[in-house]
Amino acid sequence: MIVNGKPAEDFAGTLLEYLQQHGYRHDCVVVERGGEIITHEQFACVQLQADDALNILHFMGGG
C-alpha cells in the first residue's frame, strides 16, 4: 500500500479504521484513492487493499 507517496504497511480493515489507528480525525481529512475522492460517508465501507494508493489531506487550523 502507498500512502501520500510513501510505502506503508498493508492494512486489513476499512479506511475509517486505518484513519483512526494512524491518528487522523476522519472529519478533518479528504482521502483520494486511485484518482477518486472517497466521501466521509464511505470511510466505514471502503476495505483497503494491498495495492491501494491513498492520498490523505489533513486540514489544520491556525493563525
A tleap script that builds the chain and sets N, CA, C and O, in Angstrom:
source leaprc.protein.ff14SB
mol = sequence {
  NMET ILE VAL ASN GLY LYS PRO ALA GLU ASP
  PHE ALA GLY THR LEU LEU GLU TYR LEU GLN
  GLN HIE GLY TYR ARG HIE ASP CYS VAL VAL
  VAL GLU ARG GLY GLY GLU ILE ILE THR HIE
  GLU GLN PHE ALA CYS VAL GLN LEU GLN ALA
  ASP ASP ALA LEU ASN ILE LEU HIE PHE MET
  GLY GLY CGLY
}
set mol.1.N position { 0.852 -1.165 0.000 }
set mol.1.CA position { 0.000 0.000 0.000 }
set mol.1.C position { 0.901 1.232 0.000 }
set mol.1.O position { 1.963 1.239 0.623 }
set mol.2.N position { 0.471 2.254 -0.694 }
set mol.2.CA position { 1.181 3.525 -0.754 }
set mol.2.C position { 0.276 4.585 -0.124 }
set mol.2.O position { -0.895 4.701 -0.484 }
set mol.3.N position { 0.824 5.355 0.817 }
set mol.3.CA position { 0.067 6.432 1.458 }
set mol.3.C position { 0.879 7.717 1.329 }
set mol.3.O position { 2.022 7.798 1.780 }
set mol.4.N position { 0.269 8.710 0.709 }
set mol.4.CA position { 0.919 10.003 0.481 }
set mol.4.C position { 2.276 9.841 -0.198 }
set mol.4.O position { 3.243 10.518 0.153 }
set mol.5.N position { 2.334 8.932 -1.178 }
set mol.5.CA position { 3.527 8.741 -1.977 }
set mol.5.C position { 4.616 7.888 -1.354 }
set mol.5.O position { 5.673 7.704 -1.958 }
set mol.6.N position { 4.379 7.360 -0.153 }
set mol.6.CA position { 5.391 6.552 0.533 }
set mol.6.C position { 4.848 5.151 0.817 }
set mol.6.O position { 3.664 4.982 1.105 }
set mol.7.N position { 5.729 4.146 0.731 }
set mol.7.CA position { 5.279 2.794 1.068 }
set mol.7.C position { 4.768 2.739 2.511 }
set mol.7.O position { 5.359 3.331 3.414 }
set mol.8.N position { 3.681 2.030 2.706 }
set mol.8.CA position { 3.093 1.867 4.041 }
set mol.8.C position { 2.766 0.395 4.234 }
set mol.8.O position { 2.651 -0.364 3.273 }
set mol.9.N position { 2.619 0.011 5.486 }
set mol.9.CA position { 2.225 -1.374 5.768 }
set mol.9.C position { 0.860 -1.658 5.154 }
set mol.9.O position { -0.031 -0.809 5.158 }
set mol.10.N position { 0.718 -2.864 4.631 }
set mol.10.CA position { -0.612 -3.277 4.184 }
set mol.10.C position { -1.521 -3.292 5.401 }
set mol.10.O position { -1.084 -3.597 6.511 }
set mol.11.N position { -2.772 -2.966 5.190 }
set mol.11.CA position { -3.709 -2.840 6.295 }
set mol.11.C position { -4.962 -3.619 5.966 }
set mol.11.O position { -5.595 -3.379 4.937 }
set mol.12.N position { -5.322 -4.541 6.823 }
set mol.12.CA position { -6.546 -5.321 6.640 }
set mol.12.C position { -7.643 -4.667 7.461 }
set mol.12.O position { -7.723 -4.866 8.673 }
set mol.13.N position { -8.473 -3.900 6.812 }
set mol.13.CA position { -9.564 -3.229 7.502 }
set mol.13.C position { -10.142 -2.144 6.626 }
set mol.13.O position { -9.832 -2.040 5.439 }
set mol.14.N position { -10.989 -1.337 7.238 }
set mol.14.CA position { -11.641 -0.267 6.488 }
set mol.14.C position { -10.787 0.999 6.522 }
set mol.14.O position { -9.864 1.128 7.327 }
set mol.15.N position { -11.115 1.908 5.645 }
set mol.15.CA position { -10.432 3.196 5.623 }
set mol.15.C position { -10.628 3.924 6.951 }
set mol.15.O position { -9.688 4.525 7.471 }
set mol.16.N position { -11.827 3.875 7.495 }
set mol.16.CA position { -12.096 4.528 8.777 }
set mol.16.C position { -11.193 3.964 9.871 }
set mol.16.O position { -10.632 4.722 10.662 }
set mol.17.N position { -11.048 2.647 9.921 }
set mol.17.CA position { -10.182 2.018 10.916 }
set mol.17.C position { -8.729 2.454 10.732 }
set mol.17.O position { -8.021 2.711 11.706 }
set mol.18.N position { -8.295 2.535 9.478 }
set mol.18.CA position { -6.928 2.979 9.190 }
set mol.18.C position { -6.709 4.395 9.700 }
set mol.18.O position { -5.715 4.676 10.370 }
set mol.19.N position { -7.638 5.282 9.382 }
set mol.19.CA position { -7.506 6.677 9.808 }
set mol.19.C position { -7.453 6.775 11.327 }
set mol.19.O position { -6.617 7.493 11.874 }
set mol.20.N position { -8.332 6.063 12.003 }
set mol.20.CA position { -8.353 6.099 13.466 }
set mol.20.C position { -7.059 5.553 14.048 }
set mol.20.O position { -6.516 6.124 14.994 }
set mol.21.N position { -6.559 4.455 13.495 }
set mol.21.CA position { -5.338 3.832 14.009 }
set mol.21.C position { -4.107 4.710 13.805 }
set mol.21.O position { -3.140 4.612 14.562 }
set mol.22.N position { -4.140 5.557 12.797 }
set mol.22.CA position { -2.984 6.392 12.493 }
set mol.22.C position { -3.164 7.839 12.958 }
set mol.22.O position { -2.415 8.724 12.543 }
set mol.23.N position { -4.146 8.075 13.808 }
set mol.23.CA position { -4.299 9.363 14.467 }
set mol.23.C position { -4.926 10.479 13.656 }
set mol.23.O position { -4.818 11.648 14.024 }
set mol.24.N position { -5.584 10.132 12.549 }
set mol.24.CA position { -6.277 11.147 11.755 }
set mol.24.C position { -7.676 11.353 12.307 }
set mol.24.O position { -8.348 10.397 12.694 }
set mol.25.N position { -8.105 12.590 12.342 }
set mol.25.CA position { -9.516 12.878 12.642 }
set mol.25.C position { -10.275 12.745 11.328 }
set mol.25.O position { -10.070 13.531 10.403 }
set mol.26.N position { -11.146 11.755 11.250 }
set mol.26.CA position { -11.824 11.476 9.982 }
set mol.26.C position { -12.683 12.629 9.486 }
set mol.26.O position { -12.986 12.713 8.296 }
set mol.27.N position { -13.076 13.518 10.393 }
set mol.27.CA position { -13.889 14.659 9.976 }
set mol.27.C position { -13.039 15.820 9.465 }
set mol.27.O position { -13.581 16.834 9.024 }
set mol.28.N position { -11.706 15.680 9.520 }
set mol.28.CA position { -10.795 16.749 9.086 }
set mol.28.C position { -9.884 16.309 7.949 }
set mol.28.O position { -8.846 16.929 7.714 }
set mol.29.N position { -10.256 15.252 7.245 }
set mol.29.CA position { -9.417 14.772 6.149 }
set mol.29.C position { -10.228 14.624 4.868 }
set mol.29.O position { -11.451 14.479 4.881 }
set mol.30.N position { -9.494 14.668 3.770 }
set mol.30.CA position { -10.018 14.291 2.462 }
set mol.30.C position { -9.128 13.163 1.996 }
set mol.30.O position { -7.904 13.249 2.095 }
set mol.31.N position { -9.738 12.096 1.484 }
set mol.31.CA position { -8.967 10.933 1.040 }
set mol.31.C position { -9.267 10.661 -0.424 }
set mol.31.O position { -10.419 10.622 -0.855 }
set mol.32.N position { -8.181 10.473 -1.175 }
set mol.32.CA position { -8.277 10.112 -2.581 }
set mol.32.C position { -7.646 8.731 -2.738 }
set mol.32.O position { -6.545 8.478 -2.248 }
set mol.33.N position { -8.352 7.853 -3.422 }
set mol.33.CA position { -7.845 6.501 -3.685 }
set mol.33.C position { -8.012 6.216 -5.159 }
set mol.33.O position { -9.123 6.233 -5.690 }
set mol.34.N position { -6.895 5.953 -5.814 }
set mol.34.CA position { -6.952 5.599 -7.237 }
set mol.34.C position { -7.583 6.678 -8.095 }
set mol.34.O position { -8.261 6.365 -9.074 }
set mol.35.N position { -7.377 7.933 -7.753 }
set mol.35.CA position { -7.907 9.033 -8.550 }
set mol.35.C position { -9.317 9.459 -8.200 }
set mol.35.O position { -9.853 10.377 -8.822 }
set mol.36.N position { -9.931 8.816 -7.220 }
set mol.36.CA position { -11.297 9.166 -6.833 }
set mol.36.C position { -11.351 9.601 -5.376 }
set mol.36.O position { -10.722 8.996 -4.509 }
set mol.37.N position { -12.103 10.647 -5.125 }
set mol.37.CA position { -12.315 11.124 -3.755 }
set mol.37.C position { -13.299 10.182 -3.064 }
set mol.37.O position { -14.332 9.819 -3.627 }
set mol.38.N position { -12.961 9.797 -1.842 }
set mol.38.CA position { -13.853 8.955 -1.039 }
set mol.38.C position { -14.575 9.871 -0.062 }
set mol.38.O position { -13.935 10.621 0.675 }
set mol.39.N position { -15.893 9.814 -0.050 }
set mol.39.CA position { -16.666 10.677 0.839 }
set mol.39.C position { -16.581 10.166 2.273 }
set mol.39.O position { -16.316 8.987 2.510 }
set mol.40.N position { -16.808 11.058 3.217 }
set mol.40.CA position { -16.780 10.688 4.639 }
set mol.40.C position { -17.762 9.558 4.926 }
set mol.40.O position { -17.483 8.689 5.752 }
set mol.41.N position { -18.899 9.566 4.257 }
set mol.41.CA position { -19.907 8.527 4.467 }
set mol.41.C position { -19.417 7.152 4.019 }
set mol.41.O position { -19.930 6.137 4.488 }
set mol.42.N position { -18.448 7.102 3.132 }
set mol.42.CA position { -17.938 5.835 2.611 }
set mol.42.C position { -16.775 5.267 3.437 }
set mol.42.O position { -16.433 4.096 3.274 }
set mol.43.N position { -16.172 6.054 4.302 }
set mol.43.CA position { -14.971 5.625 5.032 }
set mol.43.C position { -15.149 4.270 5.716 }
set mol.43.O position { -14.242 3.438 5.679 }
set mol.44.N position { -16.295 4.042 6.333 }
set mol.44.CA position { -16.520 2.798 7.081 }
set mol.44.C position { -16.788 1.606 6.157 }
set mol.44.O position { -16.729 0.460 6.602 }
set mol.45.N position { -17.079 1.860 4.891 }
set mol.45.CA position { -17.406 0.783 3.951 }
set mol.45.C position { -16.238 0.394 3.050 }
set mol.45.O position { -16.223 -0.705 2.495 }
set mol.46.N position { -15.268 1.280 2.904 }
set mol.46.CA position { -14.165 1.035 1.974 }
set mol.46.C position { -13.129 0.116 2.616 }
set mol.46.O position { -12.468 0.490 3.585 }
set mol.47.N position { -12.996 -1.093 2.062 }
set mol.47.CA position { -11.989 -2.051 2.519 }
set mol.47.C position { -10.678 -1.752 1.792 }
set mol.47.O position { -10.638 -1.698 0.563 }
set mol.48.N position { -9.620 -1.559 2.555 }
set mol.48.CA position { -8.329 -1.266 1.955 }
set mol.48.C position { -7.694 -2.533 1.406 }
set mol.48.O position { -7.853 -3.621 1.959 }
set mol.49.N position { -6.970 -2.367 0.305 }
set mol.49.CA position { -6.313 -3.468 -0.392 }
set mol.49.C position { -4.802 -3.210 -0.439 }
set mol.49.O position { -4.364 -2.063 -0.350 }
set mol.50.N position { -4.019 -4.264 -0.576 }
set mol.50.CA position { -2.556 -4.143 -0.596 }
set mol.50.C position { -2.063 -3.248 -1.728 }
set mol.50.O position { -1.023 -2.603 -1.592 }
set mol.51.N position { -2.788 -3.199 -2.836 }
set mol.51.CA position { -2.339 -2.401 -3.978 }
set mol.51.C position { -2.941 -0.994 -4.016 }
set mol.51.O position { -2.818 -0.303 -5.027 }
set mol.52.N position { -3.583 -0.565 -2.939 }
set mol.52.CA position { -4.166 0.782 -2.881 }
set mol.52.C position { -3.085 1.854 -2.807 }
set mol.52.O position { -2.032 1.667 -2.197 }
set mol.53.N position { -3.379 2.971 -3.441 }
set mol.53.CA position { -2.559 4.172 -3.318 }
set mol.53.C position { -3.484 5.263 -2.789 }
set mol.53.O position { -4.420 5.679 -3.472 }
set mol.54.N position { -3.216 5.722 -1.568 }
set mol.54.CA position { -4.050 6.730 -0.920 }
set mol.54.C position { -3.310 8.059 -0.820 }
set mol.54.O position { -2.099 8.097 -0.603 }
set mol.55.N position { -4.042 9.121 -0.978 }
set mol.55.CA position { -3.563 10.459 -0.646 }
set mol.55.C position { -4.498 10.975 0.427 }
set mol.55.O position { -5.708 11.072 0.223 }
set mol.56.N position { -3.928 11.302 1.566 }
set mol.56.CA position { -4.716 11.791 2.699 }
set mol.56.C position { -4.312 13.223 2.961 }
set mol.56.O position { -3.155 13.508 3.269 }
set mol.57.N position { -5.270 14.122 2.837 }
set mol.57.CA position { -5.040 15.538 3.124 }
set mol.57.C position { -5.708 15.856 4.451 }
set mol.57.O position { -6.907 15.642 4.631 }
set mol.58.N position { -4.910 16.370 5.372 }
set mol.58.CA position { -5.391 16.672 6.722 }
set mol.58.C position { -5.447 18.177 6.886 }
set mol.58.O position { -4.436 18.857 6.712 }
set mol.59.N position { -6.603 18.701 7.216 }
set mol.59.CA position { -6.775 20.134 7.385 }
set mol.59.C position { -6.385 20.556 8.785 }
set mol.59.O position { -6.721 19.892 9.766 }
set mol.60.N position { -5.675 21.661 8.870 }
set mol.60.CA position { -5.228 22.172 10.159 }
set mol.60.C position { -5.647 23.638 10.268 }
set mol.60.O position { -5.642 24.377 9.284 }
set mol.61.N position { -6.000 24.029 11.458 }
set mol.61.CA position { -6.317 25.427 11.697 }
set mol.61.C position { -5.107 26.131 12.297 }
set mol.61.O position { -4.149 25.492 12.732 }
set mol.62.N position { -5.166 27.393 12.312 }
set mol.62.CA position { -4.071 28.137 12.918 }
set mol.62.C position { -4.119 29.591 12.468 }
set mol.62.O position { -4.979 30.007 11.692 }
set mol.63.N position { -3.186 30.317 12.973 }
set mol.63.CA position { -3.182 31.730 12.611 }
set mol.63.C position { -1.821 32.321 12.650 }
set mol.63.O position { -1.656 33.508 12.368 }
savepdb mol mol.pdb
quit
